[in-house]
Amino acid sequence: EGSYIDVDISPDGRTIAFDLLGDIYLLTAGGGKTTQVTRGLAYNRCPVWSPDGQQIAYLSDASGVNRLCAMNADGTGQRELDLSAGEIRTNSFQEIKFMPAWTPDGRYVAIDKYLYCVAGGRMALPSTIQSNVQFSEDGRFLYYYEDVQNGRNLLRCNRSNGEVTKLANVSLYDQFSTDCVSPDGLWLAYVTGPDPKNSLRLRNLLTGGDRLLVDSLEGRSRDFKERFTFSPDSRSILIGFRGKLHRIDIQTGIDQIVPFRAQVNVELGPFNYNTYRLNNDSFQVRFTRSANA
């Protein structure tokens, strides 16, 4: 079992990447024994596969602050994508507001108002974008949210001409929710909650039809906002809750647990012991704190 799991699946649908206790692991899509690809004292999370399946973007505090990083799919070549950039914004020590999203050409990773080039450097996204983004498979469209009085609007921006289309309004969407658009652009999956509980819902972006997929996502955090994803064929959703990895069929709602076994070694920093000499002689009190009459 694992708590607060971010999950993604490779473009060929064969390999799952997920985080567990501050490290990133790989798992065959059918489940089984995992392979650990990050190690050390850093807290590594939110792995996202590149479109060609050769790299994984992720978030890490190895530098002392949360930064966007990338590595080869086997865990080699770990690096920060832009050493001159600031840390990824957070609301608290645990909560990371933004999640990585690759451009379809695999040259950039979008996060926190910027596009980071895998070869180095970055450029700003349009100033109107203040949310997580996602790209369509063919690269034509950019999906993002705008906050409105009655919730949030899901918008689709045509990257060639800048035309913006409103796809949906999610009135039950609150500040702790996460979401994703299916690769075929037909579905929006989103988490509502935590009041009264976390639930997984599915919205048809053509018809507007909205239905419940999972009534209770017990074990999902309100702070970490764990990432979930559609399968490459848009037929199922991979999501972590109740300590397990789940594959939810979007047509039937069938919930299939993806079992995993992980050999976990959590590294600790050195213990700091300090010795101070205490004098046993008498002393005179010169100040009384918090006195009350």
RAJO-V347688 format. One record per residue. SS is DSSP state (A for helix, B for strand, O for the rest). BURIAL is I if it has 24 or more other C-alpha atoms within 12 Angstrom, else O. D_CENTER is the distance of its C-alpha to the mean C-alpha in Angstrom with 2 decimals. Layout:
BEGIN
SS_BURIAL_D_CENTER + SS_BURIAL_D_CENTER
END
This chain:
BEGIN
O_O_18.59 + O_I_15.30 + O_I_13.55 + O_I_10.01 + O_I_8.80 + O_I_5.58 + B_I_7.72 + B_I_9.10 + B_I_12.85 + O_I_15.21 + O_I_17.23 + O_O_20.28 + O_I_18.73 + O_O_20.04 + B_I_17.32 + B_I_14.10 + B_I_11.68 + B_I_9.88 + B_I_9.72 + B_I_12.59 + O_I_14.27 + O_I_12.87 + B_I_13.47 + B_I_12.31 + B_I_14.55 + B_I_15.86 + B_I_17.58 + B_I_19.92 + O_I_19.05 + O_O_21.88 + O_I_20.82 + B_O_22.81 + B_O_22.68 + O_I_19.64 + B_I_19.80 + B_I_18.25 + O_I_17.37 + O_I_16.54 + O_I_18.91 + O_O_20.16 + O_O_19.70 + O_I_16.47 + O_I_13.20 + B_I_10.90 + B_I_7.31 + B_I_4.26 + B_I_7.31 + B_I_8.26 + B_I_11.99 + O_I_14.51 + O_I_16.89 + O_O_19.63 + O_I_17.77 + O_O_19.14 + B_I_16.25 + B_I_12.67 + B_I_10.62 + B_I_8.50 + B_I_8.53 + B_I_11.72 + O_I_14.38 + O_I_17.17 + O_O_19.03 + O_O_19.06 + O_I_16.38 + O_I_12.69 + B_I_12.98 + B_I_11.62 + B_I_13.15 + B_I_14.20 + B_I_16.37 + B_I_18.54 + O_I_17.57 + O_O_19.94 + O_I_18.42 + O_O_21.14 + O_O_21.09 + O_I_18.27 + B_I_18.37 + B_I_17.04 + O_I_17.12 + O_I_19.20 + O_O_21.07 + O_O_22.59 + O_I_19.47 + O_O_18.48 + O_I_15.53 + O_I_12.21 + O_I_13.13 + B_O_12.46 + O_O_14.33 + O_O_15.07 + O_O_14.88 + O_O_11.99 + O_I_10.05 + B_I_7.89 + O_I_8.50 + O_I_7.15 + O_I_4.72 + O_I_7.17 + B_I_9.62 + B_I_12.83 + O_I_16.18 + O_I_18.26 + O_O_20.71 + O_I_18.31 + O_I_19.73 + B_I_17.02 + B_I_13.32 + B_I_12.54 + B_I_10.67 + O_I_12.31 + O_I_15.57 + B_I_16.26 + B_I_16.59 + B_I_16.72 + B_I_19.27 + O_I_18.94 + O_O_22.64 + O_O_22.24 + O_O_22.28 + B_I_20.35 + B_O_21.36 + B_O_20.44 + O_I_19.05 + O_O_21.50 + O_O_22.00 + O_O_21.54 + O_I_17.78 + O_O_16.00 + O_I_12.77 + O_I_9.78 + O_I_11.75 + B_I_12.26 + B_I_15.42 + O_I_17.97 + O_I_19.07 + O_O_22.27 + O_I_20.84 + O_O_23.11 + B_I_20.72 + B_I_17.83 + B_I_16.08 + B_I_15.10 + B_I_16.13 + B_I_19.05 + B_O_19.92 + B_O_23.35 + O_O_25.68 + O_O_25.01 + B_O_21.21 + B_I_19.18 + B_I_20.30 + B_I_18.32 + B_I_19.98 + B_I_20.61 + B_I_22.05 + B_O_24.48 + O_O_23.85 + O_O_27.52 + O_O_29.25 + O_O_26.76 + O_O_27.59 + B_O_25.13 + B_O_25.20 + B_O_24.04 + B_I_22.65 + B_I_21.97 + B_I_22.06 + B_I_19.94 + O_O_22.11 + O_I_20.43 + O_I_17.04 + O_I_16.48 + O_I_14.49 + O_I_12.28 + O_I_11.36 + O_I_8.60 + B_I_10.07 + B_I_10.77 + B_I_14.17 + O_I_15.95 + O_I_17.19 + O_O_20.69 + O_I_19.88 + O_I_21.55 + B_I_18.98 + B_I_16.40 + B_I_14.51 + B_I_13.35 + B_I_13.16 + B_I_15.98 + O_I_16.89 + O_I_17.31 + O_O_20.95 + O_O_22.60 + O_O_19.80 + O_I_16.46 + B_I_17.35 + B_I_15.99 + B_I_18.03 + B_I_18.86 + B_I_20.53 + B_I_22.88 + O_I_22.67 + O_O_26.31 + O_O_28.07 + O_O_25.93 + O_O_26.21 + B_O_23.68 + B_O_23.54 + B_I_22.00 + B_I_20.36 + B_I_19.51 + O_O_21.37 + O_O_19.71 + O_I_16.26 + O_I_17.72 + O_I_15.69 + O_I_12.41 + O_I_11.87 + O_I_12.62 + O_O_11.26 + O_I_7.94 + O_I_6.67 + O_I_5.11 + O_I_3.83 + O_I_7.41 + B_I_9.78 + B_I_13.49 + O_I_15.90 + O_I_17.57 + O_O_20.62 + O_I_18.89 + O_I_20.74 + B_I_18.19 + B_I_14.69 + B_I_12.81 + B_I_11.18 + B_I_11.48 + B_I_13.97 + O_O_17.39 + O_O_16.57 + B_I_16.46 + B_I_14.73 + B_I_16.14 + B_I_17.23 + B_I_18.45 + B_I_21.16 + O_I_20.96 + O_O_24.77 + O_O_26.00 + O_O_23.22 + O_O_23.97 + B_I_21.43 + B_O_21.59 + B_I_20.15 + B_I_19.04 + O_O_20.70 + B_I_19.73 + B_O_21.70 + O_I_20.38 + O_O_22.73 + O_O_20.89 + O_O_22.44 + O_O_20.91 + O_O_22.69 + O_O_24.19 + O_O_25.67 + O_O_29.45 + O_O_31.08 + O_O_32.98 + O_O_36.34 + O_O_38.68 + O_O_42.32 + O_O_44.26 + O_O_47.98 + O_O_49.16 + O_O_52.70 + O_O_54.83 + O_O_57.49 + O_O_58.08 + O_O_56.44 + O_O_57.10 + O_O_54.64 + O_O_54.42 + O_O_51.71 + O_O_50.68 + O_O_47.18 + O_O_46.37 + O_O_50.02 + O_O_50.97 + O_O_54.52
END
